[in-house]
């Protein structure tokens, strides 16, 4: 799988996505700054969300449409999405700005009109949000564009993920990834069950990553060791700014640490390799080896007391001690010199 020419998969460094979401807080200039800083802190991509309140919900105040509990308690869905949405007239200048800054931008569409808008902007990829993973017609419509797609799986059971994967494939998508996700805002690390990640990769045969809503980087970095090849985290300039998503987003210093930590973890995993590493070469001489600890005359037999296993490592390996004892020296040797085969012969 590739997004804008960047390969994604376990053979490549993790693809880190900064989720802008509603963290522009209704300020276009702030959205531009978030893009700039996402590039600076090392994100591979910045992601927005493409909807209007009327494309995602109804303007209703009945009980069904009022949030109960959590960060947004008491808000109607329409009012919440009206505050949180990224105005459609911002999209083109935001995409242009991201291209100028050299960072990939794509979006989560929430209906077919959003998909059409993003296609007009030549988006390099699409993201299906966790809440839309059961919207199979939307997935098929996105798949029909031929663009790469990332599907978040928060709240979805394995049967629903099966259906989403099949919808993507039926729609013609040949490049997509799944993100293991817990749709809690924030989510406790203990809910993540990261052992699910390698199972997902085996079961559906696509790159798997993590959409992380915990409040630090531990869960995301740990996921790399289990095969996560994409990391998505919400990104803000100021967690105390009061926006809908600010409180569970990473600030720039934390996002820098995420990018560095995730890539370091991937480098550390590497491949199966029992060979000596380049950083070890200078220390080989400090391993133990056999040294003469007595002066011996030519022809004298080596006794147990004549040699010892000590550091440094210029002599024979300690495993040869039994073989050396009972041999004789072919020339005089001094104490504190390494034992070597060229001064030894069998009796």
Buried (B, 14 or more C-beta within 10 A) or exposed (E): BBBBEBEBBBEBBBBBBBBBBBBBBBEBEBBBEBBBBBBEBBBBBBBBBBBBBEBBBEEEEEEEBBBEEEBBEEBBBBBBBBBBBBEBEBBEEBBEBBEEBEBBBBBBBBBEBBBEBBBEBEBBBBBBBBBBBBBBEBBBBBBEBEBBBBBBBBBBEEEBBEBBBBBBBEBEBEBBBBBBBBBBBBBEBEEBEBEBBBBBBEBBEBBBBBBBBBBBBEBBBBBBBBBBBBBBBBBBBBBEBEBBBBBBBBBBEBBBBBBBBBBEBBEEEEEEEEEEEEEEEEEEEEEBBBBBEBEBEEEBEBEEEBBBBBEEBBBBEBEBBEEBBEBBBEEEBEEEBBBBEEBBEEE
